[in-house]
Amino acid sequence: MNLEGSFFVPRPRAQVWALINDPEVLRQAIPGCQTLEAVDDGYTATVTVSIGPVKAKFSGRVQLLDVQAPESYRIAGEGNGGIAGFAKGGANVRLQEQDDGTMVHYAVDASVGGKLAQLGGRLIESTSRKLSQQFFDRISDIATAA
């Protein structure tokens, strides 16, 4: 599953960069996030997600890769949901400075395995799109309100 989009934040790029690297902002933005703790090269997280009839609690790790501050990075994660299976994916995020603020561009990729994969591609894709959109909408809302 792939998803691309962008949104505008009426703040300077340095401020937006600081926000999208703030663990508390990420915790608030990740749908179903219960815990998010900083570790050496990223974060550990616990997230509860419903995909169709399956509700699973995932424990996993989120890493920030290819960091080019304050311009871009890749946020990548993988979680294990026990009997439900696993999920992994990431997003390439790029901040483009403009006169009146910052344009945030993103490209998301995600996949699942195990019992979740048996639910069907359409359901998984629509749920993945919805969760990704919720994440970036929340980031946009938080950044705009800051």
PyMOL commands that set and color helices and strands:
alter all, ss='L'
color gray80, all
select helices_A, chain A and resi 13-20+23-29+82-84+114-119+121-145
alter helices_A, ss='H'
color red, helices_A
select strands_A, chain A and resi 2-9+33-39+42-51+54-68+72-80+86-98+101-113
alter strands_A, ss='S'
color yellow, strands_A
deselect
rebuild
show_as cartoon
